Amino acid sequence: MRWFAVLAVCGVLAGCAAPPEAPYASDARVASVAYREPGPATLTVLTMVSNRDGSGGHSALMINGSQRVIFDPAGSFVNDRVPEQEDVLYGVSPAVLKGYKSAHARSTYHVVSQTVEVTPEQAEVALRLAQSNGAVPRAFCTSANTALLRQVPGFESIKSTFFPTKLMEQMASYPGVVEEKYFEDDEGTIVDGIEKLVIAD
């Protein structure tokens, strides 16, 4: 009964519910937009948090290794400027990252980013795991992210959970984590946010 309750809650959360079908981008398209953020390799947990009660609506994992991607399991972010292969968003430039946050943030949700510096080897492990994971079923976003992180050396202590804020709490305990919050006050859903989104070149 407990699992049914968990899935019922997750099924209506922001960003995790009934994700639209994203076209599978070609390898050539993915290669054409490859981007790496300058600086150290990093892992960033992105959590969509309710402004009303502090509950979590969705979680994703941004990986800055040999390239920067967002592992967006069961996510609803679909934009023709951002190629996707099975829940991995490619070409995550600063403009794309801002657009991703903007699409999720609104009067009811804000986005919490928790960034941890890692070795290039750790980042590559995470990138390979994201690329080989495959599409994630609806409501399993945080479960998929914790399962991935547990396989990255140094993150084995991450506990499996279905709840985005539980992962956020675990990440907050990591040494050197840098946390940022992003707010917007527009109305509507993530679908409305994506429709209004403009991602600059």
C-alpha positions in Angstrom: 0.0 0.0 0.0 2.9 2.3 0.9 4.4 2.0 -2.7 1.0 2.9 -4.2 0.8 6.0 -2.1 4.4 7.0 -3.1 3.6 6.6 -6.8 0.3 8.4 -6.5 2.1 11.4 -5.0 5.0 11.3 -7.5 2.6 10.9 -10.4 1.3 14.5 -10.0 4.6 16.2 -9.2 6.0 19.0 -11.3 8.3 17.8 -14.1 7.7 14.0 -13.4 4.1 13.6 -14.5 3.2 12.2 -17.9 6.4 13.3 -19.7 5.8 14.1 -23.4 7.5 11.9 -26.0 10.8 13.5 -26.9 12.2 12.7 -30.4 15.4 10.6 -30.2 18.2 12.8 -31.5 20.8 11.5 -33.9 24.4 11.0 -32.8 25.4 13.7 -35.3 22.9 16.2 -33.8 24.2 15.4 -30.3 27.8 15.8 -31.4 27.0 19.1 -33.1 25.9 20.8 -29.8 28.4 19.2 -27.4 29.3 21.7 -24.7 31.6 21.6 -21.6 31.5 24.3 -18.9 35.0 25.6 -18.3 36.5 24.8 -14.9 36.5 21.6 -12.8 34.4 18.6 -13.4 31.2 18.8 -11.3 28.0 17.0 -10.5 24.9 19.1 -9.8 21.6 17.8 -8.3 18.7 19.9 -9.5 15.6 19.7 -7.3 12.2 21.4 -8.0 10.8 22.4 -4.7 7.3 23.5 -3.9 6.9 27.1 -2.7 3.8 26.1 -0.8 5.0 23.2 1.4 8.6 22.5 0.6 7.9 19.1 -1.0 9.9 18.0 -4.0 8.4 17.9 -7.5 11.2 16.5 -9.6 15.0 15.9 -9.6 17.6 15.8 -12.3 21.4 15.4 -12.4 23.7 17.7 -14.4 27.1 16.3 -15.2 30.0 18.4 -16.3 32.6 16.0 -17.6 34.0 15.7 -21.1 30.7 17.5 -22.0 27.9 18.9 -19.9 24.5 17.1 -20.0 21.4 16.9 -17.8 20.2 13.4 -16.9 16.5 14.3 -16.6 14.8 11.0 -15.8 11.0 10.9 -16.6 11.4 14.7 -17.2 8.9 16.9 -19.0 11.5 19.2 -20.5 11.2 18.9 -24.3 12.6 21.6 -26.5 13.7 21.3 -30.2 16.8 23.4 -29.4 18.0 20.8 -26.9 18.6 17.3 -28.4 17.7 14.3 -26.2 18.5 10.6 -26.1 16.6 8.6 -23.6 16.3 11.2 -20.8 19.8 12.7 -21.4 19.7 16.3 -22.5 22.7 17.4 -24.5 24.4 20.8 -25.3 23.8 22.2 -21.9 25.2 25.6 -22.4 24.6 28.5 -19.9 21.6 29.5 -22.0 20.1 26.0 -22.0 20.7 25.6 -18.3 18.9 29.0 -17.7 16.1 27.8 -20.0 15.8 24.5 -18.1 15.5 26.3 -14.8 13.1 28.9 -16.1 10.8 26.2 -17.5 10.5 24.6 -14.1 10.5 27.7 -11.8 7.2 29.4 -11.4 4.9 30.8 -8.7 4.5 27.3 -7.2 8.0 25.9 -7.6 11.6 27.0 -7.4 14.8 25.2 -8.4 17.6 24.3 -6.0 21.0 23.5 -7.5 23.6 21.6 -5.4 27.0 21.4 -7.1 29.9 19.3 -6.0 33.3 19.4 -7.5 34.5 15.9 -8.6 37.4 14.3 -10.4 37.2 14.0 -14.2 37.1 10.2 -13.7 34.1 10.5 -11.4 32.3 12.7 -13.9 33.0 10.3 -16.8 31.6 7.4 -14.7 28.4 9.4 -14.1 28.2 10.4 -17.8 28.5 6.9 -19.0 25.9 5.7 -16.5 23.5 8.3 -17.6 24.0 7.5 -21.3 23.5 3.8 -20.8 20.6 4.0 -18.4 17.8 4.2 -20.9 14.5 6.1 -20.5 13.1 6.1 -16.9 9.4 5.3 -16.1 7.1 8.0 -14.9 7.6 8.9 -11.2 11.0 7.2 -10.9 13.1 10.4 -11.4 14.7 10.5 -7.9 15.0 6.7 -7.7 17.0 6.7 -11.0 19.2 9.6 -9.8 20.1 7.9 -6.6 20.8 4.6 -8.3 23.2 6.4 -10.7 24.9 8.3 -8.0 25.5 5.2 -5.8 27.6 3.8 -8.6 29.9 6.8 -8.8 33.0 6.4 -6.6 32.7 8.6 -3.6 28.9 8.7 -3.6 28.2 5.1 -2.6 26.6 6.3 0.7 23.7 7.9 -1.2 20.5 6.1 0.0 17.8 5.2 -2.5 14.6 7.3 -2.3 11.6 8.3 -4.4 11.5 11.7 -2.8 13.4 14.6 -4.4 13.9 16.5 -1.2 15.4 13.4 0.5 18.1 13.3 -2.1 18.6 17.1 -1.7 19.1 16.6 2.0 21.7 14.0 1.4 23.6 16.1 -1.1 23.6 19.0 1.4 25.9 17.0 3.7 28.7 16.6 1.1 31.8 18.6 1.8 32.2 21.7 -0.5 28.6 21.5 -1.9 27.6 24.9 -3.4 23.8 25.5 -3.2 21.8 28.0 -5.3 18.1 28.7 -5.6 16.3 30.0 -8.6 12.9 31.7 -8.4 10.3 33.0 -10.9 6.8 34.1 -10.3 4.9 33.3 -13.5 1.8 31.1 -13.4 1.1 27.8 -15.3 2.8 24.5 -15.6 6.2 23.3 -17.0 4.4 22.9 -20.4 3.4 26.5 -20.3 7.0 27.4 -19.4 8.5 25.5 -22.2 6.1 27.0 -24.7 7.2 30.5 -23.7 10.9 29.6 -23.6 13.5 31.2 -25.8 17.0 29.7 -25.8 19.5 32.1 -27.3 22.4 30.8 -29.4 
